Amino acid sequence: MKLKPILLFITFLLLSEWAMALTLGQALEKAKQHAIVRNIELDVELGRQDYLGSLLNWAPSLSIERNWLQESGSSSSLSVPNDAFSINARLNLFNGMGDYGYSRSQYYQKKAEEARGQQQWRSVQFTVAELFFQCVSAQNLLEKANRAVKIRKDLEDIAYNRYQRGSLARNEYIKLKIDRNIEENNLRQREHQLRACKNSLAYWVGSEEVSSIDDPGLISKFEAQLGKNYSLESHPDWQVLKNENESTRWSIWNEGSALLPDLSLSYSLEPAASFQTEEKILMLTASWELLNGAGWTEYKKSRINFLKTQNQLNEFKMLWTEKNETARSQLLEQITTYKTNVENSQYAEEILKTGLRRFRYGSISSNEVAIDQSRLIDALRAEWQSWFALHQSWLELLSARGEDVYSYLNSNLSDQK
């Protein structure tokens, strides 16, 4: 007897867990496990490995060689084995600062890859967040479409009763019936839009996660976001360009090293064997390739690439302020638009409520109350369409400032604690 209540309780917990709405933070957590994000992390790791490989150029090269040779003379049936063993080491003492320039270039390329990885992860976040907001909007537009059908149906029912009593012409009743049919078609379209949006979001978070989606409740924080300080230096796009600029600067040293002399130290050891005495060789080698057309061309190209990245930095700096101000102005405008649409919905609710009462008693025509009805339906749609546009504008401001959604949500959660 005691087992049944326990099973019912467990079932209730499982159903409650299944029915919990997906939050924006959870969607971003799920997106972190996506194959695209995993590859972003692997690309960053490749950059780190390239830098590690450049540091190994400073280490001496070391090789061990062992040879086996079997010789047989034509005048003898005896075979004489010959074997040889040698150790060789080589160290670059100077190659025109090529190793140093290459390692510094790879260091800044590593930092550029890290910033690029952050940049790409931000891009994924914005994609997921925009889909999430679109689904919240579609979910609420579907709810409003259901309500619109009910509003149209209620008016149609009133019209039908009046038509039956003979106080309303048949044409007036038919007009309202057509309006209800049109609204039901719109409802089916909204259902399709929500399904399509959830399918797109499921690509990032998994299909089992998007049965229901929770409104993130961020609007109250948007106005505070407008006055927040922001820095060019922390922008991932700037960090990519800045580090690529430094990488190409050191590439000039690397490519220019081909035009300078090389100095290397080598050592070889061949131990004594049955057919040879021990041999040790320590050699210092200096070389200078005086005519190197390919090296000169690569050196000139590295200087051109440096100038290109310098120009990209200057261009980004000029566009940065403009993008921020444009995004800030757009968010401010969308906040005002959304607030106005919310207010319009409230007024339209009051007008329709009065209109329905007056139509029921024959004080106004069906055309007048249909206009009130359409006004409310349009106001509710405009409210949630502007809700989505408002959240899009917020994402554009975050993007312009170099911030990301994941960090923003986590910082706000910690502030609340």
C-alpha positions in Angstrom: 0.0 0.0 0.0 2.9 2.3 0.7 4.5 1.8 -2.7 1.6 3.4 -4.7 1.9 6.9 -3.2 5.7 6.8 -3.7 5.2 5.9 -7.4 2.6 8.6 -7.8 5.0 11.1 -6.3 7.9 10.1 -8.5 5.6 10.2 -11.6 4.5 13.7 -10.6 8.1 14.9 -10.2 9.0 13.4 -13.7 6.0 15.0 -15.3 6.8 18.4 -13.6 10.4 18.2 -14.8 9.2 17.3 -18.4 6.7 20.2 -18.4 9.2 22.8 -17.2 9.6 25.6 -19.8 13.0 26.1 -21.4 14.8 29.2 -20.3 17.3 31.3 -22.3 20.1 30.4 -20.0 19.4 26.7 -20.5 19.2 27.1 -24.2 22.7 28.6 -24.3 24.0 25.9 -22.0 22.7 23.3 -24.4 24.2 25.2 -27.4 27.7 24.9 -25.8 27.5 21.2 -26.5 26.8 21.6 -30.2 29.3 20.2 -32.7 29.8 23.7 -34.2 30.8 25.1 -30.8 33.1 22.0 -30.1 34.9 22.7 -33.4 35.3 26.4 -32.4 37.1 25.1 -29.3 39.2 22.8 -31.4 40.2 25.6 -33.8 41.4 27.6 -30.7 43.4 24.6 -29.6 45.0 24.3 -33.0 46.2 27.8 -32.7 47.8 27.0 -29.3 49.5 23.9 -30.8 51.0 26.1 -33.6 52.4 28.4 -31.0 53.9 25.5 -29.1 55.4 24.2 -32.3 57.1 27.6 -32.9 58.7 27.4 -29.5 60.2 24.0 -30.3 62.2 25.7 -33.1 64.5 27.0 -30.4 65.4 23.5 -29.3 68.3 21.6 -31.0 67.5 18.9 -33.4 68.8 15.4 -32.4 68.9 12.3 -34.5 70.2 8.8 -34.0 71.2 6.6 -37.0 72.0 2.9 -37.1 73.0 1.0 -40.3 73.4 -2.7 -40.9 75.3 -4.0 -43.9 76.2 -7.6 -44.8 79.1 -8.0 -47.2 80.4 -11.2 -48.8 83.7 -11.3 -50.7 83.9 -13.2 -54.1 87.1 -15.1 -52.9 85.8 -16.1 -49.6 82.8 -18.0 -48.3 82.9 -16.0 -45.1 80.5 -13.0 -44.7 81.8 -9.9 -42.8 79.1 -7.9 -41.0 79.5 -4.1 -41.0 77.4 -1.9 -38.8 77.5 1.8 -38.1 75.9 3.9 -35.3 75.9 7.7 -35.1 74.4 10.6 -33.1 73.9 14.0 -34.7 72.8 17.2 -33.1 72.3 20.7 -34.6 71.4 24.0 -33.0 70.6 27.2 -34.8 72.6 30.0 -33.2 71.3 32.8 -35.4 69.0 32.8 -38.4 68.3 36.5 -38.8 65.9 36.5 -35.8 63.7 34.2 -37.9 62.9 31.8 -35.0 62.1 34.6 -32.6 60.0 36.5 -35.2 58.1 33.3 -36.0 57.4 32.4 -32.4 56.2 35.9 -31.6 54.0 35.9 -34.8 52.5 32.6 -33.7 51.9 33.9 -30.2 49.8 36.7 -31.4 48.1 34.4 -33.9 47.2 32.2 -31.0 45.7 35.2 -29.2 43.8 36.1 -32.4 42.4 32.6 -32.6 41.3 32.8 -29.0 39.5 36.1 -29.7 38.1 34.6 -32.9 36.8 31.7 -31.0 35.1 34.0 -28.5 33.7 36.0 -31.5 32.3 32.8 -33.1 30.8 31.6 -29.8 29.1 35.1 -29.4 27.7 34.6 -32.9 26.2 31.3 -31.9 24.8 32.9 -28.8 23.1 35.6 -30.8 21.7 33.1 -33.2 20.3 30.9 -30.4 19.0 33.9 -28.5 17.3 35.4 -31.5 15.6 32.1 -32.3 14.6 31.8 -28.6 13.0 35.3 -28.7 11.3 34.5 -32.0 9.8 31.4 -30.4 8.6 33.3 -27.3 7.0 35.8 -29.6 5.5 33.1 -31.8 4.2 31.3 -28.7 2.5 34.4 -27.5 1.2 35.4 -31.0 -0.4 31.9 -31.1 -2.0 32.6 -27.8 -3.3 35.9 -29.1 -4.5 34.2 -32.3 -6.5 31.8 -30.1 -7.9 34.7 -28.3 -8.7 36.5 -31.5 -10.7 33.5 -32.7 -12.6 33.5 -29.4 -13.3 37.3 -29.8 -14.5 36.8 -33.3 -16.6 33.8 -32.3 -18.2 35.7 -29.4 -19.2 38.5 -31.7 -20.5 36.0 -34.3 -22.6 34.3 -31.6 -24.1 37.6 -30.6 -24.8 38.5 -34.2 -26.4 35.1 -34.8 -28.7 35.5 -31.8 -29.8 38.9 -33.1 -30.2 37.5 -36.6 -32.4 34.8 -35.2 -34.5 37.4 -33.4 -34.8 39.4 -36.6 -32.9 42.5 -35.2 -29.9 42.0 -37.5 -29.7 41.5 -41.3 -28.3 38.2 -42.6 -25.5 40.0 -44.5 -24.3 41.6 -41.3 -24.1 38.2 -39.6 -22.3 36.6 -42.6 -19.7 39.4 -42.5 -18.8 38.5 -38.9 -18.7 34.8 -39.8 -16.2 35.5 -42.6 -14.1 37.5 -40.1 -14.1 34.5 -37.7 -13.1 32.1 -40.6 -10.2 34.4 -41.6 -9.0 34.5 -38.0 -9.0 30.7 -37.8 -6.8 30.6 -40.9 -4.5 33.0 -39.2 -4.5 30.7 -36.1 -3.3 27.7 -38.2 -0.6 29.9 -39.7 0.6 30.9 -36.3 0.7 27.2 -35.2 2.9 26.4 -38.2 5.2 29.4 -37.4 5.7 28.2 -33.9 6.4 24.6 -35.0 9.0 25.9 -37.5 10.6 28.1 -34.9 10.9 25.3 -32.4 12.4 23.1 -35.0 15.1 25.7 -35.8 15.8 26.1 -32.0 15.9 22.3 -31.6 18.8 22.2 -34.0 20.9 23.9 -31.3 19.4 22.6 -28.1 17.8 19.2 -28.9 14.2 18.5 -29.9 13.3 17.2 -26.4 14.0 20.6 -24.9 11.6 22.9 -26.7 8.1 21.7 -25.8 7.6 25.0 -23.9 9.6 28.2 -23.8 9.8 30.7 -21.0 9.7 34.5 -21.4 13.2 35.6 -20.1 11.8 38.8 -18.5 14.7 41.0 -19.6 12.7 44.1 -20.7 13.0 45.8 -17.3 16.8 45.8 -17.6 17.0 47.2 -21.1 16.9 50.9 -20.1 19.8 50.3 -17.6 21.7 48.7 -20.5 21.6 52.0 -22.4 23.7 53.8 -19.8 26.3 51.0 -19.3 29.9 51.8 -20.0 31.7 49.8 -22.7 35.3 49.5 -24.0 36.7 49.1 -27.4 39.6 47.1 -26.1 37.4 44.3 -24.7 35.6 43.8 -28.0 36.5 40.4 -29.5 36.4 41.8 -33.1 39.0 44.4 -32.0 41.1 41.7 -30.3 41.1 39.6 -33.4 42.3 42.5 -35.6 44.8 43.8 -33.0 46.5 40.4 -32.5 46.5 39.7 -36.2 48.2 43.1 -36.7 50.9 42.2 -34.1 51.2 38.7 -35.7 51.9 40.3 -39.2 54.3 42.7 -37.6 56.5 39.8 -36.3 56.0 38.0 -39.6 58.1 40.8 -41.1 61.0 39.6 -38.9 60.4 36.0 -39.8 60.3 36.6 -43.6 63.2 39.1 -43.4 65.4 36.5 -41.8 65.8 34.7 -45.1 67.8 37.7 -46.3 70.3 37.6 -43.4 73.2 35.2 -42.6 72.6 31.9 -40.7 74.9 30.6 -38.0 74.5 27.0 -36.7 76.4 24.6 -34.5 76.4 20.9 -35.2 77.9 17.9 -33.4 78.2 14.3 -34.6 79.4 11.2 -32.9 80.2 7.8 -34.5 81.3 5.3 -31.8 84.1 2.9 -32.5 83.0 -0.3 -34.3 84.7 -3.4 -35.7 85.6 -1.6 -38.9 86.1 2.0 -37.7 87.6 4.1 -35.0 85.5 6.6 -32.9 84.8 9.9 -34.6 83.6 13.1 -33.1 82.9 16.2 -35.1 82.0 19.7 -33.8 81.3 22.2 -36.5 80.3 25.8 -36.6 78.7 26.8 -39.9 78.0 30.3 -41.3 76.1 30.8 -44.5 74.5 33.8 -46.3 72.4 33.4 -49.4 73.2 36.7 -51.1 70.6 36.4 -53.9 67.2 35.2 -52.7 64.4 36.6 -54.9 61.7 34.4 -53.3 62.8 35.5 -49.8 62.7 39.2 -50.8 59.2 38.8 -52.3 57.8 37.1 -49.1 59.4 39.9 -47.0 57.7 42.6 -49.1 54.3 40.7 -48.9 54.6 40.5 -45.1 55.0 44.3 -45.0 51.9 44.7 -47.2 49.9 42.4 -45.0 51.0 44.4 -41.9 49.7 47.6 -43.5 46.4 45.9 -44.4 45.8 44.8 -40.8 46.7 48.4 -39.7 44.1 49.8 -42.0 41.5 47.3 -40.8 42.2 48.4 -37.2 41.7 52.1 -38.2 38.5 51.2 -40.0 37.1 49.3 -37.1 37.9 52.1 -34.7 36.0 54.6 -36.9 32.9 52.4 -37.4 32.8 51.3 -33.7 31.3 54.5 -32.3 28.8 54.8 -35.1 27.6 51.2 -34.7 27.2 51.7 -30.9 25.3 54.9 -31.2 23.0 53.5 -33.9 22.3 50.4 -31.9 21.7 52.4 -28.8 19.3 54.8 -30.6 17.4 51.8 -32.1 17.0 50.1 -28.7 15.7 53.3 -27.2 13.2 53.7 -30.1 12.0 50.1 -29.7 11.5 50.5 -26.0 9.2 53.4 -26.7 7.4 51.5 -29.5 6.8 48.5 -27.2 5.5 50.5 -24.3 3.1 52.3 -26.7 1.8 49.1 -28.1 1.2 47.7 -24.6 -0.8 50.8 -23.8 -2.7 50.5 -27.1 -3.7 46.9 -26.2 -5.1 48.0 -22.9 -7.1 50.8 -24.5 -8.4 48.5 -27.3 -9.5 46.0 -24.6 -11.6 48.6 -22.9 -13.1 49.9 -26.2 -14.1 46.4 -27.4 -15.6 45.5 -24.0 -17.9 48.6 -24.3 -18.6 47.9 -28.0 -19.7 44.3 -27.4 -22.1 45.4 -24.7 -23.6 48.1 -26.9 -23.8 45.7 -29.9 -25.6 43.1 -27.8 -28.4 45.7 -27.2 -28.4 47.0 -30.7 -26.9 50.4 -29.9 -24.2 50.2 -32.6 -23.8 48.4 -35.9 -21.9 45.2 -36.6 -19.4 47.3 -38.7 -18.6 49.5 -35.7 -18.0 46.6 -33.3 -16.0 44.7 -36.0 -13.7 47.7 -36.2 -13.3 47.7 -32.4 -12.6 44.0 -32.6 -10.0 44.4 -35.4 -8.3 47.2 -33.5 -7.8 44.9 -30.4 -6.5 42.0 -32.5 -4.1 44.3 -34.4 -2.9 45.9 -31.1 -2.2 42.5 -29.5 -0.2 41.4 -32.6 1.7 44.6 -32.7 2.5 44.3 -29.0 4.3 40.9 -29.5 5.8 41.8 -32.8 7.4 44.8 -31.2 8.4 42.6 -28.2 10.5 40.6 -30.7 11.9 43.7 -32.4 12.8 45.1 -29.0 14.8 42.0 -28.1 16.5 41.9 -31.5 17.6 45.5 -30.9 19.0 44.6 -27.5 21.0 41.8 -29.2 22.4 44.2 -31.8 23.5 46.6 -29.0 25.3 43.7 -27.2 26.9 42.8 -30.5 28.0 46.3 -31.2 29.5 46.7 -27.7 31.3 43.3 -27.8 29.3 41.8 -25.0 27.7 38.3 -25.1 24.3 37.0 -23.9 25.7 34.2 -21.8 28.0 36.4 -19.7 25.2 39.0 -19.4 22.8 36.4 -18.0 25.3 35.0 -15.6 26.3 38.4 -14.3 22.7 39.3 -13.7 22.0 36.0 -11.9 25.0 36.6 -9.6 23.8 40.2 -8.9 20.4 38.9 -7.9 22.0 36.4 -5.4 
